[in-house]
Amino acid sequence: MTASPAADWRFLDLPEVVALTGRAARRIADGYEDTLTMEYDDARQEALLILATKPAMVGECLSDPNLGLGVLYHRLVLDLIDRVKTEARRRIRHTSYEAACNAAEQGRV
């Protein structure tokens, strides 16, 4: 069994990184609004968690001028998309209570 890395919240001291999480969250929330999978506030919380649990990625992007905030943003958006797709798959497999009741009423259960 491998231990999960500890969260590192020091990036919250950097306003540009905190702003970046908001931009990434807005992109995800706006891009996936039709699936009702992730709203802005949820996406922002996920973005903060992703960065806190990937301190090496944050450090690498901030310390290398060839990477910078642009690459950090890109990587964060990709990680958020992975989370959105995972949640969407989970929702597709789930039958809502209302749908189950409607099916029962119509004798399809």
Secondary structure, DSSP 8 states (H G I E B T S, - for coil): ---------GGGG-HHHHHHHHHHHHHHHHHTGGGT---HHHHHHHHHHHHHH-HHHHHHHHH-TTTHHHHHHHHHHHHHHHHHHHHHHHHHH---HHHHHHHHHTT--
